[in-house]
Amino acid sequence: MKIEVIEIAGLNATVSTSARLSHKSESDDFGPRDISLMKALVAAGDEHAKALRGAMVWVRIQAPRYFWHEFVTYRIGCEQLGSESTMHDQPKLTGEALLQYKASLPEGTLQTRIFMISYQTLRRMYQQRRHHRLPEWQAFCDWIENLPYAGQFLIQTPKSLQQEQLKRTYEDISVVLHLLDLHAMVSDEVTPPPAYVEDARAILRAILEDAS
């Protein structure tokens, strides 16, 4: 898989103008205060960080066909501008022969496409695909991490998502502790709880503190 940035535009205008507008503060300068403001908006969620829709990345991506089947999930803020043809490399084929050729292409066939993607959509992709099983998604997220201001605008987890993740972790640990308690109730031997049980309880207390 190959990913090549063609152009990045709109970051200064997005942050220093659009994001400031609701705070009745406009400036042509792009500085630390703008970054802090945008980070706060990103942490509050997509509806507050909508200014990121104006920051765009034009990118050339070469990836296997099976990756493109998943990539088309993202339609809003992700515009395909061009695609490498699977037909023009076989100029002598027509009709049924051409259809058979296209139908027989392996899923691993590499195809290059050009996209225009907003920073907001890139952030959504990162949050949803960072831990995907496909190595192509992992490589794509690695690339996102190296874009300008990625740490501030793209890979920061919104507070609402953090709370949801904490809730799921809390529920998982609660189930494990409940099963361990049931095991202790039916066991004939009275023994101190294993160290990992105490570790789990400590984690659970930390989660409760973070979620409060």
N, C-alpha and C positions, 0 to 999 in steps of 0.2 A: 504494500500500500504506500502510495506517495501523496503528500499533501503540500501544496505550494501556494503561498499567499500571493495574489496578484496586486491587490490594493486594499488599504484600510482607510476609511473616511468617515467623518461625522462625529468623531469622539469629542473634539473641542466644542463644536456647536451644540452637541447634545447635552454635555455636562455644564458648560459655562453659560448657556443661554436657556435651553428648555427646562432643565432641572431647577434653575433658579427662579423661573418665572412665577411659580406659585408662592415663592417666598418674597416676591416683589424686590428682587435683587438681580440686576442684569449686569453683565460684564463681558468683555471680549477676551479677558485673561483666563487662563486655565491653570489653577493653582491648587495648593493643598486643601483650601476650604471647599473647593468644588469636589475634590475627591472624597472628602469626609461626608459632604452632603449626599453624594451619589451612593456611597457605601451604606448610609443610613436608609436611603430609599430602597436599595436592593434588599437589605435585611427585612424591610417591612413587607416585601412581596411584589409580585409583578404589577399589580394595579398601581403601586406607588412608583415603581421603577420604569414606567412606560417610556421615559425619555431615552432609554437604551435602544428603543426600536429605531432611532435615527442614526445609530452607529452601525456601519455596515462593513462587512468583510467580503471581498471578492476572492474566491479561492478555486484552485484547480485540484481535483482529487482523482487519483487513479485507484480503483478498488474493484474487487470481484463482484460479479453480478448478484451473488447472494446478499452482499452488503447493501446494494442499492435497493433490494426489495424491502429492507427495513428502513432505509434512509428516507424513503418517500412518505413515511409516517408524518414527517414534519413538513407541513404545507404553508403555515402562516409564518411570515418572516424568513422564508427560505425559498428563493426563486432560482430554478434551473435556467441557465442562460445558454447552455450548449452541451452537446453530448457527442461522444465518439460513436460513429455509426457502426452497426453490426451488419450492414448491407453493402456499403460502398467498397469494402475490401474484396467483394466477390462480384465484379462488374459483369461477368459472363453468365451469372445465374439469373434466371427469371422464373416467374410463375411458381409451380409446385416445387421445383428444385430449390428455389430460393427460400420458400417457406420451410421445407425440410431442413435446409442448412441452419436457418435461424432457430428452429425448434430443437436442433441437436446441439446447440452451443452449451458447453459445460457451465455449471453454476460458478465455477472458479475462474471463468474467463474474465480477464481484466478489462475494464472500460473506464475511460476518462470522461469526467463531467465537470462543468464549471458552474459554480453557484454564487449567488449573492445572499448572504445570511446576516441577519441582524444580531447585535450583541445579546439582545434579550432571548432570542431563539437559541443562540449558542449556550447561554447560561442554562436554559431549560434542558437542552440536550445533555449538557454535562451532568446536571443533577439526576437525570433519568438513566443515563447510560454509563456512568463512571465505573460501575462494577459489573457491567455486562460480560457474559461469557465469551462473546466473540472478540478475538484479539484486535480486529479492525476497529471496534468501538473503543477499546482501550487506547489504541494508537490515536484515534481521533480526539479523545479526551486529553491525551498527553499534549497534542498539538494546541488545544484550547488553552491549556495551562501556560503556554508560552506566548500568548497574544498580549498586546499592550494592556496594562491594568487588569490582567486576568485575576490576580489575587484580590483586587478590590471589587471588581464588578461581575466576574463570571463564575468563580468557584466558591464564592461565599454562600453558605447555606442560609436561606431565609429562616427567620425565627419560627414561623409556623411549621416549617418542615422539621426543624430541630425538635420542636415539641412533639411532633408526631413520631419521630424516630425514638425519642426518649420513652414515649408511651408504649411503643411496641417492645422495646427492650425490657421495660418494666414488666409487661405482661408475660414475656418469655421467662424471665427469671422467677416471677411469681409462680408460674406453672411448675418449674423445676423444684422450687422449694416445697411446694405442696406435695409433689410426688415423693420427695425425700421424707417429709413428715409422715405420709401414709406408710412408707416402707418402715420407718421407725416404730410405728404403732403395731404393725403385724410381726415385727421381728421379735424373736424370743430373747435375744441378747440386748442388754442395756449398755450401750457404748457411747462415748462422746461423739458428737457430730464430726465428720471428717473436716479437714482444714478448708476444703473447697466450699463446704456449706457456709462456713463463716465468711469466706471471701465473697460468696454470692450475696450474702446478707449485707456485707459492707458496700458492695456495688449498688445494691438496691437502695440503701440509704442515700448514697451519693446521687443516684438518679432522682430520688424524691426531692433532694435539696436543689438540684439543677432545674427541675420542672416547676418549682415553687416561685 
